[in-house]
């Protein structure tokens, strides 16, 4: 669907409501609207403008500048198809939360068996070169976090497990890392922590170790010795940021409107404060997978129907080509019969007593040819021929081979 506006109309629309709300109504992203504004030289409210206006402060609206007359004045917005499943899934999930009789505060603080086993694996795990403890074992929750964040995850996971159960999702325990499942769809997820890296600067002890090796090597006359290899040091220094994030279905992709697939620590918010929203996000991702499955099945049905139509058309074409080929042969036989009868009449125009023996033999052979074709063109002759060739019956498509895609 596409909507058209004049430049003045779009300017008034941009200044009538926040850009993110306008983008939601038009079915596009706010980034796309900003690009439209830049392309058509349309000013939009700067950052914080709407907050100041809501607080009653005096704000000024940037006037619409003049535009070149040789440029089109019409702005067309092509919106993506509305993702009804996304809105519906979020509404259903939020309604379940509001109507849930049980309180999340009454749940076990340590969580279920899967959560407890995951925390045990994190506590006994060792950090890798990036300073992260990684758990990706079967039946455990996938995590890549620093040692100092284990306590936060121990507080977050039981809350998330309880919130997901309100929406009908439970942690799975099988031969893969644990996932959330409602019995129909599963949602993969992982908790991770960010890190930064900087070029490694040799420490004083590392410099001393390198200098000592070079001194020994020089004393040996720079001959290589297997028992004393050249000292190597890390190229980078990694520092964990302490900012946690949870992501869903990292390799999944969606058509049209994509659901939110990650929640992260921010300047003011932490994952522990977003438990309810994350649980709703799980339900939305599950609905997206169900919608994707329905679309794939519908597309597969359409492809199969198209394949069957094409195969049927190819089958009809094959049958018609066989019938046309046989018809051409029969028409040639009719033409040959007429010409043979004409030739026989000419050959019989003289008195029989004066005929040479060769001409008599020729007449006899012509009669045989004519009788053979006449026998072919009778109903019984045609029936026998069509039966031998499997034509004009239920086996017209014999030896037909459909094309392979």
N, C-alpha and C positions, 0 to 999 in steps of 0.2 A: 504494500500500500504506500502511496506517495501523497504528500501534502505540499501545496504551493502557497507561497507568501510573497508579498511585495517586500522590498527592503524596509520600508517604514513599518509594516505590520510585524515583521520579524523582530525589529528593534523594540517595539512596544511589548512584544511577547517576552523577550529576554529580560526586560526590566519589570515585568509583572510578577515574577516568582523566581525562586532560586533555580539555578541552572540544572541541578540534579533532579529537581521535581519536574521541570519542563522536559528534561530528557526522558524521564519515565513515562510521561504522558504521550510523547511523540514516538516512543518505541526505539530510541537510539541512545547512545552513551553521551555523557556530558562532554567527553573529549571530542566527539564528533561535532557537537554544537559549537564548541570553542573554535574548531577549525573553520566552520561555516562563518562565524563572526569575523575571524581574521581574513578570510578570503574576500568577504564583501565589505570590509572596513566598517564593521558594526561594533561599537564599544559595548562591553558587558560589565556588570557590577564587579568591582575588585574584591579581593579576599577580605572578609570581615564586614562587607557593606551591609548585608542583610542582618547580621547580628547587631550592628550599631543602630540600624533602623528599628529592630525589634525592641531595643533598649530605650528608644525614644530620643536618640541623639540626632542632631542635624546632619543629614547626609545630602550630597549633591549628585544629581544624575548627569552623566556625561552626554552632551547633545550629540545627535547623529550628524556626522560630517557629510559634506557633499561628496558625490561619487561621479566618476567619469561617465559621460552620457553614452559612450560607445559600448559600455558594458551592460549585460542584461540586468533588468531590475527584478526579475523573478527568481525566488529561492525555492528549490525543491528539496524536500526532506523525504527520503525513502526509509521507512521504518521496517524493522525486522518483524516477522510474525510473532504475535504475542504468545508468550509461554504460559498458557493457562495452567498447565500442570505445576509450574513452579509456584504460582500464587496460591493455587488450591492446596498444595502440599504444605506450604508455610501456614496457611490458615488452619488446616486440620491439626497440625502439630501444636500450634499455639492454643487451640481450643482444648486439646488433650491436657496441656499443662494447666490451663485454668480450671478444668474440671477434675483434675487428679485429686483424690481424697487423701492420699498419703503425703506426708511432708518429707522432703529430702533431708532435712536435718536429723530425722530419726533413723537414717540408714547407718550401717556399720561404717565407722570412720576409716577402717583399713581396706574396705572393699571386698569383693569376692575373691575366690581362689586364684583366678587368672591375674587379677591386679596384685595380689600378695606375692605370687610367684614372680611376676615381672619386677616388682620392687626388690625382691631378694636377689634377682639376677643383676639388677643395677648396682646394688650395694656391694656385691662381691666382684663386679666387673672391673676391668682395668682400662684406663684411658688410652686412646690411640694417639697418633702423632698430632692430631688436631686438638687433643685434650678432651675428646668426647668418649663416653662409654656407650657402646653400640649394642643393642639387643635386637636381634632379628630371628629369634628361634621359634619353632613351631609351638603353638599354644600360648605364646607370650605376646604382649603388646610391643610393636616396633617402636623403639626409642633410640635417639642419638643425642645425649645430653651430657653436660659436665657434672662432675662429682658434686659441686655445690648446689646444683639444681635438683638433686634427687629428692630433697625434702619437699620442694614445691610440687613435683610430680606426684609424690605420695599423697599430697593433699588434694591435688586436682583430679586424679584418675577415679577415686571412689565417688566423687561428686558427679563426674561425667557419666560413670556407669549407672548411677541411680537416676540421673535425668534422662538418659537414653531408655532405661527400662520403662519409664512413664509413657514413652512413645512407642513401646512395643519392641525395642531393640535390645538384644543381649549379645554379650561377647561370645564368640565361637571358640571352641577348643578342638583342633584337629591337627593335621600334619602341615598346616601353614601358620604364619603369624596370625594372631587373633584379629578378628574383624567384627564389626557390628552387623547383626542379622535380625530381620523381622520374620524369618521363616521363608521368605520368598526372595528378597534381594539382600546381598551382602555389601557392606561398605568398608573398603580398606582404609586404614588411617595410620598415621605415624606422627609421633611427637619428636620434634627436633629443636636444636638450639643453634643459633648462628655463631659464627666465629670470624675473626679478621686475621689477616696475615701481613707480616712485614718482613722485609729482607733481613736475614739473620746477620747480626754483627757478632764477630768472634769475641768471646769473653777473654778475660786475662788468662785463665787456665788453658783455654783452647789455643791461644796464641803461644803460650809457653810450650804446650805439647807439640805444636807444629814446629817451633824453633828447635826444640830438642831433637825431633826426628831429622830435620834438615842437617843438624850438626852431626848426628850419627852417620847420616848418609854421606856427608862430605868426608867424614873420616874414613869411610870404607871405599872412598874413591868413586862414589856415586854408583856402586854396583847394587843391583836390586837383591834384597834378601827376603825370602818368603816369610820368614818368622817375624818380620818387622815391616808390615805394609804401611803405605802412606795414610796418615790419619784423615778421616773424612768427617765433615760436620754438616748439620742440617742447612738447607738453603733458605728455609723460611722459619719464622717464629709465629706460632699461632696463639691467638688469645680468644677465649670464649667470651661472648657478649652478655650472657645471662638472659637474653631475650628468647622466650620459648614460642613455638608455633605448632599448630596441629593442622595437617593437610589430609585431604581425602582423595582417594583414587588418583594417584599421581600420574598414571598412564592413560587415564580415561579422557575421552574427548566428547563433546556434545555438539548437537546441531542447534542453530539459532541461539536462543538465550541460554547462557551457561550458568549453572548454579555456583554459588560461592563455594570454593573448594579449600579455603584456608582461613584460619584465624590466628592472629599474631599479637604478641605483647606490643603495646604502644607506649607513648609517653605517660599516659595517665591510666590506661587500662591494662589488666593482666588476664591471662587465660582463666584464672580462678573466678574472675568476675563475669566471664562470658559463657559459663556452663550452659545456661538455658538456651542461649543463641546457638551455641555449638551443637546442642542436641537437636534443635530445629534444623540446623544445617545438615545433620546426618539424615534426617527424614527427607529433606529436599533433594539431596544427592541420590538417595534411594529411589525417590520418585522420578528423578531424571534418568536413572538407569532403566527403570521400568518403561518410561516413555521411549527411550532409545531402543529398548527391546521390541516394543510394539511397532516402532517405525521400521526397524530392521525386518521384522516378520512381514509387515505390510509390503515393504520393498521387495522382499524375497518372493512374496506371492505375485506381485506385479511382474517381476522378472520371469517367474515361471509361466505366468499367463502369456506374456509376450513370447517366450520361447515356444510355447505350445502353438500360438497363432502362427509364428514364423515356420514352425515345423509343418503345420497343417497346410499353409500356403505352399511350402516347398513340396509337400506330398501331392497336392492338387496339380501343381505345375509338372511334376514328374509323370503323373498319370496322363495329363493332357498331352505331354510330349510323346509318350508311348502310343496313345491313341492316334494322334496326328501322324505319327510315323507309319502306323499300320494303314491309316486311311490313304495316305499317299501311295502306298504299295498297291492297295486295292484299286485306286483310280488308275494307276499305271497298268494294272492288269486289265481293266476295262478298255483302256485305250489300246492296249496290245491286242485284245480280243477283236475289237473293231477292225484293226489293221490286218490281223490275220485272216478274218472272214473276207475282207475286201481283196486280199491277195489270193485267197483260195478261189474266189469267184473269177478273178482274172485268169488264174491258172487252169480253170475248167471250161474256158470259153471255146476251145477247139474240139473237133471230133475225137472221141476216145480211141478210135481205131488207129489214128495217126500219131498217137502219143508215143514218145520214147520211154524206155523203161525207167530212166532217171526221173523224168517228170512225174510218172506214176508213183514212184517212191516218194518224191517230194510232196505230192498231194496226200499220200497216206500219212506222212509225218505231220503235215499241217493239220489234218483232221485230229491227230492225237493231241497236238498242242491246244487246239480249240476246245476239244472235249475236256482236257485237264483244267483249263481256265473256267469253262462253263460249270464244271463240277465244283470248283472252288467258290464260285459266286452264287451257288444255290444256298438256301437256309441251312441245310444239313452240313454243307461244306464249310460255310462260315462258322457255324457252331463248333465244328471240330477244330478249325484253325484257331478260333478265339480261346478254346479250351486249352490247346497246346501252348499258346502264348500267354495264358493267364490274363486275358484282356476282357473288358466289358463285363466285369463281375466283381466279387468281393476281394479278389486277389490282384486287383489292378496295380496295387503298390508293392508287388513282390520285388524283392531285391532293392527296395528303397532304403537309402542310408542317410539319416538326418545329419545336418552339419554339426560339427563339434565346436563349442566356444571355448 
